[in-house]
Amino acid sequence: MTTVKANDGLGALLEKLAPKHGFPLSGALDLDAAMPALAEHARRYDTWIGRGYQGTMRYLDRGRGRRADPRAVFPEARGVFCVAAPYGPRDGDEHPDDPADGASYARYLRGRDYHAVMKERLAALLAEAAAVIPFEYKVCCDTSAVLERSLAHFAGLGWIGKNTCLIHPALGSYLFLAEAFLSVSPGGVPRPMRDHCGTCRACLDACPTSAFPETGVLDATRCVSYWTLEHRAPFVPSNADLDGARHRIAGCDVCQEVCPYNRKPRPALWPEWNDRDADATFLRAWEDLLTESEDEYAQRVARSALSWVKPAHFARNLAYAVTACARDWAPARRAGVRLLVEQRLRDERDENARQAWSRCVAALGE
Ligand code: B12
C-alpha cells in the first residue's frame, strides 16, 4: 500500500501515487523553471506553423500563443505534472498489418478513447493528492493548447525522436501523454532525457509518404495519419498518395513500427486498451466494411477514439483504401467488390465521400 504524507512535498507525493494509478512514467516541473526551455520549443512550433505543416488543423493556428505559456490554459498554474501510459503493441501485433488481411488501423485507436481514460485516471490520482496537500488543478490529454511532448520531455519521461514521438528507452513510443497544471508548484527543474536515436534513421526512411522534410520535423500535410484522421476538407489524392496510404484506413504507425525501441511487444497495462473486446473496433475485411451501415459504424467505434472520425469521413477513407488495394486483387474479387462500391455510391450523401466512391468505381473497372 502507498502511504502518502504532506511532508513528502507535492512533487514527491504525485510521483509516489503515479504507479498506484497505473502510470509507469511521471514527472513534475516548476513552471517558472520550465519556461525558458519551453520557449525554445514554442519557437520551433511557430516555425512549423509558419511553414504550413499543420494543413487544415486550424485549432493548431488558433492555439499558437497559448502553447508558449500554460498559464494561458490555466491562469493559476505554478507547476505541471506529466504522465505517460503504454498502449501496446501486444505479442504478434508489433509487426505491420498485412494488406492481404484487410484494413489497417493505428494501434492507439484500440479499445476505449484514451482522452477519457487518461483524464479519468489522472484526475483520480490528483484528487487523492489534493486530499493530503490542497491545490487546484486542470487535467489535459490532447484536449488543450499544450505542447505535450515538450513538457513530458522536460519532465524526464523520454526523448523526442527523429519521428517526433516521445520515446522511452524501456517502454518505446506507444505511449499516451497527459498532464495536469497545478496551482501549487511541485518543484522540479527541466531534466530532458538525452537522445538515444543515435545514427538510426529507420523512421525517416520508412515513412510511406516521405512526410519528414527534416529529421524531427513532420509535415502533417503529407502524413497518412493526418489524411485519414484530421483532414475533412475535399482531397483528391494522387496515385502516389494512395500507394502510400494503401490499406491504412485510420491513422498510421509505420514510423513507430520500425523504431528499434518498439521491437519488443509491450502490452498496455490497462484493461481499457488490452482486453480482447477492444479488438472489436478493428473491423478489417473489405467486404464487411463495404456492407457496414452508418449506424453499425457509429456503434462499433462509439467508445474508441475512432469515434472522432465521422461516418462520411470513414467512408471516404474506405473508398481510397479499396481503390489502392484493389489493384492487387483477382478479377473475380474486383468484380464482386465493384458491386458493393456501386451500391455505396448510390447511397452516399456526403460530397467528398461520393467523389471518392466514384473514383473507386472507375478504378475497379480498369
Ligand atoms: C497535431 C497532432 C498530430 C498531427 C501532427 C503530428 C506532429 N508530429 O506534429 C498528426 C495528425 C499528424 C498526428 C499524428 C500522430 N499522433 Co498526434 N498529436 C497532435 C497534437 C494535438 C499536437 C502536436 C503538435 O503540437 N504538433 C506540432 C509540432 C511542431 O510539434 P511536435 O512534433 O510534437 O514537436 C514539438 C516538440 O516535441 C519539440 N520537438 C520535437 N522535436 C524536437 C527536436 C528538437 C531539437 C527540439 C529542440 C525540440 C523538438 O518541439 C515541438 C514544439 O514543441 C498532440 C497533442 C498535444 N497537444 O501536444 C498529439 C500527440 C503528439 N499525438 C500522439 C499520437 C499517439 C499520434 C500518432 C502516433 C497517432 C497515429 N498512430 O496515427 C501519430 C504520430 C505521427 C508522428 N510521427 O508525429 C501523441 C504522441 C505520444 C508520443 N509518444 O509522442 C500526442 C502527444 C497525444 C497524446 N496526448 O498522447 N498528431
Residues whose N, C-alpha, C, O or C-beta is under 5 A from the ligand:
A	BS01	B12	H41 A42 R44 Y45 W48 A106 Y108 C141 D142 S144 V146 L147 E148 R149 S150 I160 N163 T164 C165 L166 S173 L175 F176 L177 A178 G216 L218 A220 C223 S225 Y226 E230 G251 C252 D253 C255
